[in-house]
Amino acid sequence: MRAPRALAAFWAEFSESRIAVAALAVLLVIVGLTILAPVVTPQDPYDLASLDLSDARRPPGHVGTGGYVHLLGTDAQGRDLLSAMIYGLRISLEMGMLAGAIALTIGATMGVLAAFLGGRFEALVMRIVDLQLSFPAILLALVLSALLGKGKGQLVAALVAAQYAYFARTAHGAAVAERGKDYVEAALSVPLPVRRVIFRHILPNCLPPLIVVATVQVANSIALEATLSFLGLGLPATEPSLGMLIANGFQYLLSGRYWISIYPGIALIVLIVSINVVGDQIRDQLNPRLKR
């Protein structure tokens, strides 16, 4: 009964912010559209047989050769822009959440182990983390993407390598505070296995700040993926990611075909802002001192 009550109390406080509720609603709509993409989209942008170059760069509202209306127009390959955007949102969320989950796992494990074991291991791990944090994430992601090449796996690896240090630093700070508490000393004196103390006692109490960092880093991963794809270093051209769609239409902006870049750009901004607003509200609830 405690969990449902805690969730109800959390939602009651979360719903006090209308902006956060609106952002959550937008985010849920986006997630729903990406899950139902094959059903709700008029065209599969991956199916080359459904594309017709005679429909390329058509303005919004144009009736294509397939018989359906291109509500947001088409891109340079003749893809329905609305369909490509929904699939692009799916790829952006997939890359952001996958990279965030892996970076959270690696970074949290490193930070907690460093805080618990201490000594030379802690010094080595935290110096590596400090060294990485001294470089901009976008710079590191650019270098790794250029070295690893294009592809989903390579892109996720580059995003994880660029972001795990944020989780490691946060987990280390939280674990250091938990390490000196009485319940940890009592668990060690029983004695309980060290692995159980770390993963059953210390790590769960470090989750609140890590959840806040995760929301921020998922949004950052999405922005990084779009940036790399825009520069031609992210996903291959066959993947209609938002960054790729923006890049494909950038050269047509001056010719008046604004929709190819502008609409995917708006979708990207809405997605990132929604995640950040929800994350800010969660942060304020987990740390009341940050409330404005």
Secondary structure, 3 states (H helix, E strand, C coil): CHHHHHHHHHHHHHCCCHHHHHHHHHHHHHHHHHHCHHHHCCCCCCCHHHCCHHHCCCCCCEECCCCCEECCCECCCCCEHHHHHHHHHHHHHHHHHHHHHHHHHHHHHHHHHHHHHCHHHHHHHHHHHHHHHCCCHHHHHHHHHHHHCCCHHHHHHHHHHHHHHHHHHHHHHHHHHHHCCHHHHHHHHCCCCHHHHHHHHHHHHCHHHHHHHHHHHHHHHHHHHHHHHHCCCCCCCCCCCHHHHHHHHHCCCCCCCCHHHHHHHHHHHHHHHHHHHHHHHHHHHHCHHHCC
